[in-house]
Amino acid sequence: MSAVEYLRVSDLHAFYGESHILHGMDLVVNKGECVSLLGRNGAGRTTTMRAIMGLTGRRTGSIMINGNQTINMAPHKIAQLGVGYCPEERGIYSSLSCEENLLMPPRVGSGGMSLDEIYAMFPNLYERRNSQGTRMSGGEQQMLAMARILRTGAKLLLLDEISEGLAPVIVQRLAEIIRALKEKGFTILLVEQNFRFAAPLADRMYVVEHGQVAMEIAQHELDSKREYLHEFLGV
Amino acid sequence: MIELFGVPLPALMGQLMLGLVNGSFYAMMSLGLAVIFGMLNIINFAHGALYMAGAFLAWMGMTYWEISYWWALILVPLALCVVGVIIERAFLQWLYKLDHLYGLLLTFGLALIIEGLFRDQYGVSGQPYPIPEELSGALNLGFMFLPKYRAWVIVASLLVCFATWFTIEKTRLGSYLRAATENPKLTQAFGINVPLMVMLTYGLGVALAGLAGVLAAPALQVNPLMGSNLIIAVFAVVVIGGMGSIFGSIVTGLGLGMIEGITKVFYPEISSTVVFIIMAIVLFIRPAGLFGREK
């Protein structure tokens, strides 16, 4: 099976006001692939995600999503191409209940998971469905932030630091969920600080530094590059 | 005659009813302000002027084009919705990233312009607007006479307030609105056209003010200053209820109207100040308002 490009970012520059954050990012995610962006804090990984969603200030360069040029699109148009975004701060709405949070994002594609399937995958959310969104534990909020983009029919998932600050048991559960999502054919871009979490899941990894890609590493090269990563990421 | 606290019951009930009518206007107006503030982050000082414009449009419709009260109830809010959309596109959309003060100053300026235009054309003496035939007369409730039009204003505004509350709190569209109020950027990143929702929210808030204006036209005199007379008390209601709280603005509006009515019976001298006294007390005890959430 030859790889079909789903997301291609080329020479992407992004700004917040006067600050120039991304300095020519280049990356490709193929259909059905799970790709991880590694790097230190402040390297520009979260900004890359936000720039893909159109949430930064000025952007230049090119972002192709499923064959569509999105560099000048409004965020809601980008989402409607079938992109699901799980932000670093999770973005659970406090004015909505758990289930309302789950049902809020509108459909952006066909074949999203049903509410029953989602509750089967995240049983905790079923128990907390009537709780106010921000009254839930960190782990539950993270599950909710992931779950609500699975219902919409999005094919490309942008997951930002989903393992951050969570108990090891929950991180393990998240890893199982990502594997299940890969099997279902989702295309995933994963920003991670936690190398041990990301390494076994990702088909390929990009190391990001100073708003650019410093190195690309495929899964089978992991062992030979371990020394470099060790030094670079301090893992 | 039955008396309560030394006051004849019909007099007390009459003032209470009048208070409820005023409260209905407070509720509809502060509801619009609350929705607009939540979505646009703008304190819409033009709300009173737009309410007055609603009453005047109804009067002009009747005087120049023989448009009946019932048609005015539908057409005037629609017309004002269009006006609101134009104001939002032309002016307000440039202010969202700035401090509240800019929105307040701009809408205050708009209020002065709108008021000035009507004053220039019609002066400050009121224009009479007849009560529609179907609603003239009064009902004898045994303990008091209730003018039909007052009853209609209370019922109509309760229905409108309930419908607005229900739409925002219980429907899918409402969940978009609440989400966009809380985190507009993320909500847009989920595929919702937030700028469009913001524009329509302002249009609908202004339409609510216009509807209140049409309801007020037969009850009060149609007068270019009627908006600025009302809006100060409405802002006090918003502060007491808690900025941005939908439920709070409805309950506070009706409640304060009634308190004002009762004050007229027992201590008329402070009836026009009582709202502000309550505001001062509430600010002292609960700075975020009775139904507001502390940030």
Contacts between the chains, C-beta under 8 A, distances in Angstrom:
chain1	res1	chain2	res2	distance
A	53	B	189	4.8
A	54	B	189	7.5
A	55	B	185	5.6
A	55	B	189	6.0
A	74	B	188	7.3
A	74	B	193	7.8
A	74	B	195	7.7
A	75	B	185	7.2
A	75	B	188	4.3
A	75	B	189	4.8
A	76	B	188	4.9
A	76	B	189	7.5
A	76	B	190	7.8
A	76	B	191	5.1
A	76	B	192	5.7
A	76	B	193	5.0
A	76	B	194	6.9
A	78	B	189	7.7
A	79	B	188	7.7
A	79	B	189	5.7
A	79	B	190	5.8
A	79	B	191	3.5
A	80	B	191	4.8
A	85	B	186	7.8
A	85	B	189	5.0
A	85	B	190	7.5
A	87	B	186	6.2
A	87	B	189	7.8
A	91	B	183	5.9
A	91	B	186	4.4
A	93	B	178	7.0
A	93	B	179	5.2
A	93	B	182	5.2
A	93	B	183	6.6
A	94	B	182	6.7
A	95	B	178	4.5
A	95	B	179	7.5
A	95	B	181	7.2
A	95	B	182	5.3
A	96	B	175	6.0
A	96	B	178	6.1
A	96	B	179	6.4
A	100	B	175	5.2
A	103	B	172	7.5
A	103	B	175	7.2
A	104	B	175	5.2
A	104	B	176	7.0
A	104	B	179	5.3
A	104	B	187	8.0
A	104	B	190	7.0
A	105	B	190	4.0
A	105	B	191	6.7
A	106	B	176	7.9
A	106	B	190	6.9
A	106	B	191	5.4
A	106	B	192	6.3
A	108	B	191	4.8
A	149	B	190	7.9
A	152	B	190	7.5
A	152	B	191	7.4
